Amino acid sequence: MAFIIHGLGVSGGIAIGHAHLMTGGSLEVDHFQIPKEFITREVKRFDRAVKQVREELDALEKSVKDDAPAELAAFVGMHRMILDDPMISDAPRDLIREQSCNAEWALKVELDAMLAEFEDVQDEYLRERKSDVRQVVERILNALSGQGYVVPEKLQTRAEDTILVAYDLAPADVILFKDHQIAAFITDLGGVTSHTAILARSLGIPSILALHHARELIHEDELIIVDGTQGVVIVDPSPTILSEYKLKQNQYAIERQKLKRIKTAPATTLDGTAIELFANIELPGDIDQVKSCGATGVGLFRSEFLFLNRRDLPGEEEQYEAYRAVAEGLKGLTVTIRTLDIGADKALEGDEEVMPNPALGLRAIRFCLAEPQIFNTQLRAILRASKHGKIQILIPMLSSLDELNQTLTAIAHAKEQLREEGKKFDEGIRLGGMIEIPAAALTLPMLLPKLDFISIGTNDLIQYTLAIDRSDDSVAHLYDPLHPAVLYLVAQTIRLANAAGKPVTVCGEMAGDIALTRLLLGFGLRSFSMHPANLLTVKQRVLMSSLADAESVSNRILKADSPERVLMLLEKLNT
């Protein structure tokens, strides 16, 4: 009998195939005492397992082909960096000696300690990194048990008909399966910013995450339909439903092929107005995707990746080389680098203080201003890289003119240092502010005179405006980009920036949602920044949009007095 499971659709498309249940995902281990005379042997057993995993990751990285998405090798590199973290590779050895316990238990104790540090991290991208830590530990546990990572026989025989059903899926797993064209994969865990989701989008594989109980409800070899666009899994579909989805699948494939034709076409509306479509990236390797989708440039480069999963801080040279690689790789296209958007809750230097409310605490620009040496190092690296391309600096979580003035002083100081050292940089580098706090949106006229451009981070703007933690399942349904207060702040911010002659870009999830493209155009937006996988779809919507019609209906939506009225007008706008 057919039934439906709802999850988080992170990569669009429709797949029809037979389920293959992936093993693993359990981190339950036994705890037992080791006789004193066998402690050294147990430590050596642990060391052998770590060495085996390191060799596996090295082999996986070497196996990635040149034409594969850049994320594959980058994510494996991150897993190797996690493996080298002292809490993973060294601390369990000490615990084995101190408590005379087995290696599996010592490793699990350290894992729990690491995962606890992630619990209060409010940044969604950073919080998802705990999945990477868990996946690395799973690999070590597999090595301790004598198991290895191999491609299941089913994937070697009929992968194109196979849909992977897993508790969780690591980037390393995806690399093992890259030569076997699986139809789709679904997992019980994961979020939109998990590495699994990023890989799914970069590979163009339909994928649904956060299904919670899919692996328990779905049987091996059972026929299932994965609708990655709607976030729906249909198990054991009826002939009628199956026929309907086969038709949808064909239509989707045709539409995707059509999109490739507009890659090089200018993004202009039916009225002839040019629209800029930028890409968001997390890693230097993402620039290949930026080029392949025909983006105008990078509208948001999240610099946090350099600071993740490590006990030390990246130095100026390491950061400079990373920023330089992106600038040179894009050959003159704009690269907007967001300064470190991380808080003390992440304990960058081993500080394990847990903040009572990290979302409202010392994070982003507040953290940087409170840690001037960390901020200065990053600013110097960005400035030095600016001589290699068209780089812009974006300051996250601005909330007041005082913060902006302190930031300008910090930038001026970094510039003066470089001048004294004879190091070149772009003297005219542009500075932007990220509008993601209602206070910044409401006091924008005070900020605009000192900014060269602004970016609207709709994800946090919605969260802060509605007082909703979007990662909390109990209130996630209240996270609404169409809430009147959100629409007012977004529209007002765009209009104020346009009136002041300052470029404005939306770089949150709203930018990549084609249901909202015409609404934002109607508000006056002429620059979008999104995940590269969404760019051609948004471009297609832009090419089919009339600004006159969009402005008329968008103004009516702003005045709508009920959610039903908003949805009705939005449907009219998109018809």
KEMIVEX-432100 format. One record per residue (C-alpha): residue in three letters; x, y, z. Coordinates in steps of 0.02 Angstrom, whole numbers, padded with zeros to 5 digits, always signed. Layout:
% KEMIVEX-432100
ALAXYZ...
//
This chain:
% KEMIVEX-432100
MET+00000+00000+00000ALA+00068+00170-00050PHE+00116+00299+00080ILE+00208+00466+00079ILE+00354+00529+00184HIS+00391+00715+00190GLY+00566+00785+00209LEU+00679+00927+00157GLY+00702+00934-00032VAL+00880+00996-00059SER+00906+00950-00241GLY+00767+00956-00368GLY+00711+00827-00493ILE+00614+00664-00494ALA+00687+00490-00476ILE+00598+00324-00489GLY+00689+00168-00433HIS+00715+00030-00307ALA+00775+00064-00130HIS+00944+00007-00069LEU+00962+00025+00120MET+01135+00083+00168THR+01210+00004+00323GLY+01293+00105+00460GLY+01235+00261+00548SER+01238+00187+00723LEU+01362+00258+00846GLU+01314+00139+00986VAL+01469+00054+01056ASP+01507-00062+01201HIS+01604-00006+01353PHE+01721-00127+01438GLN+01882-00125+01540ILE+02049-00172+01464PRO+02174-00265+01574LYS+02326-00157+01614GLU+02444-00270+01517PHE+02341-00245+01357ILE+02325-00054+01363THR+02472-00024+01246ARG+02401-00149+01122GLU+02232-00061+01127VAL+02313+00107+01093LYS+02404+00032+00944ARG+02239-00041+00880PHE+02165+00133+00886ASP+02316+00207+00797ARG+02303+00077+00659ALA+02120+00120+00633VAL+02159+00307+00619LYS+02300+00269+00497GLN+02183+00159+00393VAL+02053+00297+00381ARG+02186+00425+00334GLU+02244+00311+00194GLU+02064+00285+00137LEU+02034+00473+00128ASP+02198+00501+00035ALA+02149+00367-00091LEU+01976+00442-00111GLU+02046+00616-00143LYS+02165+00548-00275SER+02021+00454-00358VAL+01921+00612-00391LYS+01926+00649-00576ASP+01970+00821-00644ASP+01795+00845-00714ALA+01709+00800-00550PRO+01627+00938-00446ALA+01761+01029-00347GLU+01667+00998-00185LEU+01710+00813-00187ALA+01896+00833-00156ALA+01869+00985-00044PHE+01751+00892+00071VAL+01867+00743+00084GLY+02005+00864+00129MET+01894+00933+00267HIS+01864+00757+00333ARG+02050+00726+00336MET+02070+00888+00434ILE+01938+00828+00559LEU+02031+00663+00573ASP+02189+00760+00621ASP+02098+00856+00759PRO+02180+00810+00926MET+02009+00770+01001ILE+01988+00634+00870SER+02165+00568+00841ASP+02250+00600+01010ALA+02126+00621+01153PRO+02053+00444+01139ARG+02228+00372+01162ASP+02245+00467+01327LEU+02072+00409+01382ILE+02116+00227+01346ARG+02267+00242+01460GLU+02178+00341+01597GLN+02018+00237+01607SER+02081+00070+01541CYS+01934+00070+01420ASN+01914+00001+01245ALA+01958+00112+01095GLU+01778+00121+01031TRP+01715+00189+01196ALA+01858+00316+01211LEU+01821+00379+01036LYS+01634+00392+01072VAL+01668+00494+01231GLU+01772+00619+01133LEU+01641+00626+00994ASP+01504+00669+01119ALA+01613+00809+01187MET+01642+00880+01013LEU+01459+00868+00964ALA+01409+00959+01123GLU+01511+01109+01064PHE+01400+01121+00909GLU+01234+01122+01002ASP+01233+01310+01034VAL+01302+01361+00864GLN+01167+01467+00781ASP+01245+01481+00608GLU+01158+01345+00507TYR+01307+01306+00396LEU+01425+01288+00545ARG+01301+01185+00645GLU+01288+01060+00502ARG+01474+01025+00517LYS+01438+00911+00664SER+01378+00786+00534ASP+01552+00786+00459VAL+01628+00749+00629ARG+01506+00606+00656GLN+01545+00535+00484VAL+01733+00534+00516VAL+01707+00445+00682GLU+01598+00316+00594ARG+01741+00279+00476ILE+01861+00250+00622LEU+01734+00136+00707ASN+01718+00038+00546ALA+01906+00020+00540LEU+01910-00037+00721SER+01782-00170+00681GLY+01883-00231+00532GLN+01760-00166+00404GLY+01804-00058+00255TYR+01710+00057+00138VAL+01662-00035-00021VAL+01535-00004-00158PRO+01385-00120-00131GLU+01366-00253-00265LYS+01196-00186-00314LEU+01273-00019-00364GLN+01397-00110-00473THR+01261-00198-00571ARG+01112-00079-00587ALA+01152+00086-00504GLU+01045+00190-00622ASP+00892+00104-00550THR+00946+00122-00369ILE+00894+00250-00239LEU+01004+00252-00086VAL+00911+00258+00080ALA+01028+00301+00224TYR+01028+00363+00401ASP+01161+00486+00344LEU+01277+00496+00195ALA+01455+00562+00198PRO+01546+00650+00055ALA+01665+00503+00052ASP+01519+00387+00017VAL+01467+00496-00129ILE+01642+00486-00202LEU+01636+00296-00193PHE+01472+00300-00289LYS+01521+00436-00414ASP+01558+00311-00553HIS+01390+00225-00525GLN+01250+00338-00582ILE+01126+00316-00440ALA+00952+00384-00469ALA+00938+00480-00304PHE+00974+00471-00119ILE+00873+00508+00036THR+00929+00517+00217ASP+00853+00528+00390LEU+00976+00664+00443GLY+01040+00822+00359GLY+00994+01001+00319VAL+01001+01122+00172THR+01180+01171+00215SER+01246+00997+00253HIS+01386+00936+00141THR+01270+00798+00082ALA+01148+00931+00019ILE+01285+01034-00062LEU+01351+00880-00153ALA+01177+00829-00208ARG+01150+00999-00288SER+01321+01003-00369LEU+01297+00829-00443GLY+01118+00864-00496ILE+01052+00712-00401PRO+00873+00721-00334SER+00888+00716-00146ILE+00781+00731+00009LEU+00853+00744+00184ALA+00785+00752+00362LEU+00657+00615+00331HIS+00686+00551+00509HIS+00617+00374+00490ALA+00636+00331+00305ARG+00763+00194+00337GLU+00643+00110+00459LEU+00488+00123+00348ILE+00562+00078+00179HIS+00609-00102+00136GLU+00755-00162+00031ASP+00718-00161-00157GLU+00549-00076-00131LEU+00492+00036-00274ILE+00496+00220-00224ILE+00477+00391-00304VAL+00586+00536-00247ASP+00520+00709-00288GLY+00665+00820-00237THR+00574+00978-00287GLN+00427+00948-00171GLY+00523+00855-00036VAL+00412+00702-00051VAL+00451+00516-00053ILE+00313+00401-00116VAL+00335+00220-00063ASP+00256+00077-00162PRO+00160+00193-00281SER+00002+00137-00370PRO+00007+00115-00560THR-00085+00280-00582ILE+00036+00378-00472LEU+00184+00292-00554SER+00122+00339-00728GLU+00093+00519-00673TYR+00269+00537-00604LYS+00350+00458-00756LEU+00269+00596-00859LYS+00330+00728-00734GLN+00504+00653-00740ASN+00512+00669-00929GLN+00448+00847-00924TYR+00577+00894-00792ALA+00719+00820-00896ILE+00662+00917-01049GLU+00655+01079-00950ARG+00830+01054-00880GLN+00898+01029-01055LYS+00814+01189-01112LEU+00896+01285-00969LYS+01070+01248-01037ARG+01028+01348-01192ILE+01012+01510-01094LYS+01178+01496-01001THR+01262+01629-01108ALA+01106+01734-01138PRO+01100+01903-01051ALA+00982+01903-00901THR+00859+02035-00956THR+00673+02056-00924LEU+00543+02069-01061ASP+00558+02258-01039GLY+00744+02249-01080THR+00808+02282-00903ALA+00972+02195-00862ILE+00974+02088-00704GLU+01133+02029-00616LEU+01135+01847-00560PHE+01276+01806-00440ALA+01321+01641-00356ASN+01349+01600-00172ILE+01500+01491-00132GLU+01578+01411+00020LEU+01742+01345-00051PRO+01871+01406-00177GLY+01834+01251-00281ASP+01656+01312-00307ILE+01714+01433-00442ASP+01696+01295-00572GLN+01510+01293-00537VAL+01504+01483-00546LYS+01577+01475-00721SER+01469+01330-00779CYS+01305+01417-00736GLY+01356+01582-00816ALA+01348+01685-00656THR+01392+01870-00656GLY+01515+01835-00515VAL+01513+01785-00332GLY+01389+01882-00229LEU+01431+01793-00066PHE+01590+01699-00024ARG+01570+01629+00151SER+01746+01636+00224GLU+01703+01525+00374PHE+01763+01367+00288LEU+01944+01414+00327PHE+01907+01418+00513LEU+01808+01256+00528ASN+01855+01096+00616ARG+02025+01151+00678ARG+02106+01201+00841ASP+02218+01333+00766LEU+02172+01489+00669PRO+02215+01507+00485GLY+02358+01629+00463GLU+02363+01778+00347GLU+02457+01683+00210GLU+02334+01537+00210GLN+02185+01655+00196TYR+02271+01762+00065GLU+02304+01612-00047ALA+02123+01554-00033TYR+02050+01725-00076ARG+02178+01749-00214ALA+02131+01581-00292VAL+01949+01634-00306ALA+01989+01808-00373GLU+02109+01741-00506GLY+01995+01597-00550LEU+01851+01713-00592LYS+01961+01822-00703GLY+01891+01994-00671LEU+01717+01946-00611THR+01662+02020-00444VAL+01699+01919-00287THR+01610+01976-00129ILE+01698+01905+00024ARG+01596+01905+00184THR+01707+01926+00335LEU+01706+01794+00469ASP+01527+01755+00519ILE+01559+01651+00673GLY+01539+01676+00860ALA+01623+01636+01024ASP+01501+01490+01039LYS+01612+01401+00910ALA+01763+01413+01025LEU+01889+01452+00889GLU+02038+01448+01006GLY+01982+01312+01124ASP+01868+01427+01224GLU+01726+01311+01275GLU+01617+01445+01353VAL+01435+01413+01308MET+01338+01572+01275PRO+01161+01578+01347ASN+01087+01637+01181PRO+01216+01631+01040ALA+01092+01697+00910LEU+01088+01862+01005GLY+01266+01855+01069LEU+01445+01885+01013ARG+01445+01830+00831ALA+01489+01894+00657ILE+01549+02076+00658ARG+01524+02086+00846PHE+01647+01944+00869CYS+01770+02019+00746LEU+01769+02188+00832ALA+01792+02101+01000GLU+01940+02002+00928PRO+02037+02138+00832GLN+02189+02028+00797ILE+02083+01893+00712PHE+01990+02028+00614ASN+02150+02118+00565THR+02227+01957+00499GLN+02077+01924+00388LEU+02063+02104+00327ARG+02247+02106+00279ALA+02227+01942+00184ILE+02073+02006+00090LEU+02156+02172+00048ARG+02314+02087-00016ALA+02210+01971-00125SER+02114+02119-00196LYS+02259+02160-00313HIS+02224+01996-00404GLY+02043+02030-00451LYS+01884+02125-00417ILE+01857+02091-00232GLN+01729+02172-00118ILE+01715+02160+00072LEU+01547+02119+00151ILE+01517+02144+00337PRO+01388+02025+00415MET+01260+02064+00550LEU+01281+02252+00556SER+01159+02329+00679SER+01218+02507+00710LEU+01317+02653+00642ASP+01441+02632+00785GLU+01484+02456+00726LEU+01507+02519+00549ASN+01622+02660+00607GLN+01728+02535+00707THR+01737+02424+00553LEU+01794+02568+00444THR+01929+02609+00571ALA+01988+02427+00571ILE+01997+02426+00380ALA+02090+02592+00377HIS+02215+02522+00503ALA+02245+02365+00399LYS+02270+02471+00243GLU+02396+02582+00332GLN+02493+02430+00392LEU+02505+02363+00214ARG+02559+02531+00145GLU+02699+02541+00274GLU+02755+02365+00225GLY+02750+02409+00040LYS+02617+02279+00002LYS+02497+02323-00138PHE+02308+02313-00131ASP+02156+02391-00213GLU+02147+02564-00133GLY+01969+02581-00193ILE+01904+02414-00128ARG+01718+02426-00099LEU+01635+02394+00070GLY+01460+02324+00091GLY+01346+02291+00237MET+01238+02138+00261ILE+01061+02183+00312GLU+00999+02037+00415ILE+00944+02120+00576PRO+00783+02224+00581ALA+00879+02363+00670ALA+00993+02381+00518ALA+00847+02382+00397LEU+00754+02514+00498THR+00906+02628+00517LEU+00974+02600+00342PRO+00976+02788+00298MET+01110+02810+00432LEU+01217+02669+00361LEU+01202+02699+00174PRO+01314+02855+00161LYS+01463+02752+00223LEU+01430+02594+00122ASP+01465+02561-00062PHE+01334+02423-00077ILE+01219+02316+00030SER+01165+02134+00032ILE+01005+02072+00111GLY+01029+01909+00205THR+00849+01852+00205ASN+00879+01692+00303ASP+00928+01782+00463LEU+00818+01933+00428ILE+00666+01818+00431GLN+00729+01728+00586TYR+00761+01886+00684THR+00604+01976+00625LEU+00488+01833+00672ALA+00588+01773+00825ILE+00593+01596+00752ASP+00738+01474+00756ARG+00725+01397+00583SER+00823+01245+00642ASP+00694+01205+00775ASP+00568+01081+00705SER+00435+01136+00829VAL+00426+01313+00757ALA+00500+01291+00583HIS+00325+01298+00507LEU+00313+01479+00566TYR+00467+01529+00466ASP+00380+01628+00329PRO+00465+01735+00196LEU+00293+01801+00148HIS+00253+01871+00320PRO+00199+02054+00298ALA+00338+02117+00413VAL+00471+02024+00314LEU+00405+02085+00147TYR+00399+02264+00211LEU+00579+02260+00273VAL+00644+02181+00112ALA+00547+02301+00000GLN+00593+02454+00102THR+00777+02406+00106ILE+00781+02385-00083ARG+00693+02550-00113LEU+00804+02649+00006ALA+00961+02578-00073ASN+00898+02615-00249ALA+00853+02793-00199ALA+01028+02819-00131GLY+01106+02747-00289LYS+01185+02603-00194PRO+01184+02427-00271VAL+01079+02303-00172THR+01078+02113-00185VAL+00972+01981-00101CYS+01084+01834-00055GLY+00974+01725+00055GLU+00864+01578+00006MET+00732+01697-00062ALA+00850+01741-00205GLY+00850+01563-00271ASP+00662+01533-00253ILE+00581+01561-00423ALA+00412+01583-00339LEU+00482+01747-00268THR+00586+01807-00417ARG+00451+01920-00491LEU+00401+01982-00319LEU+00579+02041-00286LEU+00591+02116-00460GLY+00431+02210-00422PHE+00510+02277-00263GLY+00649+02351-00370LEU+00783+02218-00349ARG+00904+02204-00495SER+01036+02090-00418PHE+01015+01912-00350SER+01143+01795-00272MET+01104+01610-00247HIS+01170+01433-00252PRO+01239+01400-00428ALA+01116+01256-00452ASN+00969+01379-00446LEU+01040+01512-00559LEU+00980+01455-00731THR+00805+01423-00665VAL+00798+01600-00595LYS+00870+01668-00758GLN+00731+01583-00854ARG+00601+01666-00742VAL+00686+01835-00766LEU+00682+01816-00956MET+00495+01784-00947SER+00454+01929-00829SER+00380+02100-00861LEU+00437+02232-00736ALA+00278+02334-00759ASP+00169+02185-00714ALA+00284+02133-00572GLU+00284+02306-00493SER+00096+02321-00500VAL+00059+02155-00416SER+00204+02169-00293ASN+00134+02333-00227ARG-00034+02251-00202ILE+00049+02107-00108LEU+00130+02232+00011LYS-00042+02300+00052ALA-00128+02131+00069ASP-00215+02106+00236SER-00215+01916+00246PRO-00100+01768+00205GLU-00233+01701+00086ARG-00234+01865-00009VAL-00043+01863-00022LEU-00041+01686-00091MET-00179+01726-00216LEU-00087+01879-00281LEU+00079+01785-00287GLU-00002+01648-00390LYS-00069+01780-00508LEU+00104+01858-00520ASN+00181+01691-00568THR+00048+01638-00692
//
